[in-house]
Amino acid sequence: MTNDPTSDRIWTRAEIESPCVKLCVVHPQTRRCAGCHRTIDEIAVWSRLSPEDRRSVMDQLPARAAESAVRRGGRAGRIKREP
């Protein structure tokens, strides 16, 4: 073992696994982040969750992303709804 201060081992950090993509916009009704799809409550306790609990939440995120991607129809949807 060397004491080389430029060694990569020194710079290795044990970061908490996170789905954050630094696009932090919370939808007011769903209270979910538009970037990572976690809820406000999940984000608030993220650093205190066990790795297993974080993995459980992360496993749910693809389904949440798909729900968020459903479009309401825009102009075409409004025209269909008009009497």
ROLUMDREN-518701 format. One record per residue: residue in three letters; x, z, y of N, C-alpha, C, O in turn. Coordinates in steps of 0.001 Angstrom, whole numbers, padded with zeros to 6 digits, always signed. Layout:
N
AlaXZYXZYXZYXZY;...
END
This chain:
83
Met+000844+000000-001183+000000+000000+000000+000886+000000+001243+001878+000724+001329;Thr+000494-000836+002197+001274-000912+003426+000491-000283+004556-000723-000101+004470;Asn+001196+000041+005602+000560+000590+006801+000463-000463+007887+000501-000145+009075;Asp+000338-001702+007483+000255-002817+008417-001064-002732+009199-002134-002853+008601;Pro-001008-002528+010519-002237-002395+011305-003048-003682+011383-004213-003641+011779;Thr-002473-004816+011020-003222-006071+011058-003861-006401+009720-004466-007462+009563;Ser-003734-005514+008770-004301-005734+007440-005821-005857+007523-006466-005115+008264;Asp-006395-006793+006761-007850-006970+006738-008568-005731+006235-009712-005479+006614;Arg-007912-004961+005390-008543-003776+004841-008941-002804+005955-009975-002143+005859;Ile-008149-002715+006980-008445-001817+008095-009709-002252+008813-010472-001410+009287;Trp-009943-003549+008901-011071-004059+009661-012336-004200+008832-013372-004615+009352;Thr-012270-003866+007571-013448-003943+006727-014391-002804+007098-013987-001642+007145;Arg-015641-003145+007359-016620-002143+007745-017779-002166+006771-018162-003228+006280;Ala-018332-001021+006493-019489-000914+005611-020748-000929+006476-021334+000115+006762;Glu-021145-002112+006880-022325-002243+007727-023591-002042+006907-023621-002323+005709;Ile-024614-001563+007554-025920-001458+006916-026501-002861+006837-026537-003581+007835;Glu-026952-003246+005660-027560-004556+005480-028791-004662+006377-029630-003761+006399;Ser-028893-005751+007104-030000-005913+008039-030421-007378+008111-029575-008271+008069;Pro-031727-007627+008219-032203-009001+008363-032236-009467+009822-032688-010576+010108;Cys-031766-008634+010729-031833-008952+012157-031123-010270+012452-030000-010500+012003;Val-031802-011136+013220-031221-012413+013625-031042-012472+015142-030786-013534+015709;Lys-031181-011313+015787-031004-011163+017233-031998-012014+018025-031670-012546+019086;Leu-033218-012134+017493-034326-012769+018188-035439-011726+018207-036422-011825+017472;Cys-035263-010736+019056-036120-009546+019028-037302-009693+019975-037224-009354+021156;Val-038394-010207+019426-039635-010356+020173-040737-009799+019273-040958-010300+018171;Val-041415-008777+019739-042425-008122+018923-043809-008633+019301-044196-008611+020470;His-044548-009093+018293-045915-009567+018504-046796-008352+018773-046763-007390+018005;Pro-047581-008375+019846-048349-007178+020219-049429-006766+019226-049713-005574+019104;Gln-050041-007710+018513-051081-007345+017554-050509-006927+016207-050904-005897+015660;Thr-049580-007715+015663-049046-007403+014332-047961-006341+014388-047661-005705+013377;Arg-047364-006144+015571-046247-005209+015757-045076-005559+014840-044366-004681+014351;Arg-044889-006867+014618-043759-007366+013832-042835-008169+014725-043264-008830+015671;Cys-041560-008091+014400-040561-008860+015129-040659-010333+014715-040737-010643+013526;Ala-040655-011221+015684-040734-012654+015401-039446-013172+014754-039466-014204+014083;Gly-038344-012476+014946-037077-012920+014377-036883-012492+012940-036625-013324+012070;Cys-037005-011192+012681-036702-010686+011336-037950-010340+010530-037860-010128+009320;His-039110-010280+011175-040404-010017+010534-040588-008574+010070-041515-008279+009317;Arg-039697-007663+010522-039918-006256+010214-040918-005682+011212-041071-006191+012323;Thr-041592-004617+010798-042506-003928+011704-041691-003039+012644-040520-002754+012398;Ile-042339-002613+013720-041697-001693+014659-041251-000430+013921-040143+000062+014136;Asp-042113+000088+013057-041785+001312+012320-040590+001103+011391-039737+001983+011277;Glu-040522-000039+010735-039388-000330+009851-038086-000424+010645-037052+000086+010215;Ile-038144-001070+011789-036956-001195+012629-036489+000185+013091-035291+000465+013109;Ala-037432+001039+013463-037095+002365+013984-036370+003235+012953-035490+004014+013320;Val-036725+003116+011676-036123+003981+010655-035058+003269+009820-034517+003860+008884;Trp-034748+002015+010140-033887+001183+009308-032569+001870+008934-032182+001851+007765;Ser-031890+002462+009883-030579+003048+009587-030676+004290+008712-029678+004711+008128;Arg-031854+004878+008612-032027+006067+007784-032603+005749+006402-032693+006636+005553;Leu-032995+004492+006169-033531+004120+004861-032407+004016+003834-031260+003725+004172;Ser-032755+004256+002599-031788+004076+001522-031566+002574+001322-032414+001772+001713;Pro-030449+002187+000726-030234+000762+000442-031367+000162-000389-031728-000999-000194;Glu-031926+000938-001309-033026+000452-002143-034281+000192-001302-034967-000812-001493;Asp-034574+001104-000372-035744+000921+000492-035556-000269+001435-036497-001020+001691;Arg-034328-000436+001952-034067-001602+002810-034236-002883+002009-034813-003847+002511;Arg-033744-002914+000772-033867-004099-000078-035335-004390-000351-035736-005554-000373;Ser-036147-003352-000562-037574-003533-000812-038246-004208+000384-039045-005129+000217;Val-037918-003746+001582-038480-004361+002795-037992-005799+002904-038782-006700+003186;Met-036712-006021+002685-036155-007369+002822-036766-008340+001819-036897-009530+002104;Asp-037134-007838+000660-037785-008695-000336-039168-009157+000132-039656-010193-000320;Gln-039799-008409+001024-041125-008754+001538-041065-009735+002716-042069-010368+003045;Leu-039912-009862+003341-039808-010638+004578-040112-012129+004432-040727-012692+005337;Pro-039721-012801+003349-040076-014219+003243-041589-014455+003266-042049-015423+003872;Ala-042357-013599+002625-043818-013749+002641-044362-013514+004045-045282-014204+004484;Arg-043791-012539+004746-044223-012274+006125-043892-013462+007023-044678-013821+007900;Ala-042736-014066+006803-042341-015229+007606-043318-016370+007384-043682-017071+008328;Ala-043747-016563+006135-044707-017626+005824-046047-017354+006504-046692-018282+006992;Glu-046470-016091+006540-047717-015738+007233-047614-016064+008714-048561-016571+009315;Ser-046467-015773+009293-046269-016016+010723-046221-017501+011044-046537-017906+012163;Ala-045830-018313+010075-045683-019743+010306-047020-020481+010282-047086-021644+010679;Val-048080-019828+009824-049386-020468+009779-049861-020704+011206-049983-019773+012002;Arg-050119-021947+011501-050558-022298+012851-052068-022242+012937-052769-022444+011945;Arg-052554-021968+014118-053994-021864+014324-054631-023209+014634-055858-023307+014668;Gly-053852-024227+014857-054420-025553+015053-054197-026138+016423-054410-027335+016614;Gly-053774-025336+017389-053545-025860+018724-054760-026557+019294-055887-026098+019108;Arg-054542-027663+019987-055633-028403+020611-056601-028939+019554-057816-028879+019745;Ala-056084-029456+018455-056946-029998+017399-057841-028900+016823-059005-029155+016516;Gly-057318-027692+016673-058098-026581+016178-059192-026182+017155-060299-025844+016736;Arg-058900-026214+018452-059919-025878+019465-061026-026907+019464-062199-026556+019592;Ile-060670-028185+019320-061686-029238+019308-062616-029068+018114-063826-029255+018247;Lys-062072-028716+016947-062886-028500+015755-063825-027317+015946-064939-027338+015423;Arg-063414-026290+016675-064220-025086+016845-065291-025242+017930-066255-024478+017960;Glu-065128-026221+018813-066105-026398+019898-067433-026862+019347-067482-027724+018469;Pro-068535-026282+019869-069870-026683+019375-070270-028073+019804-071359-028535+019462;
END
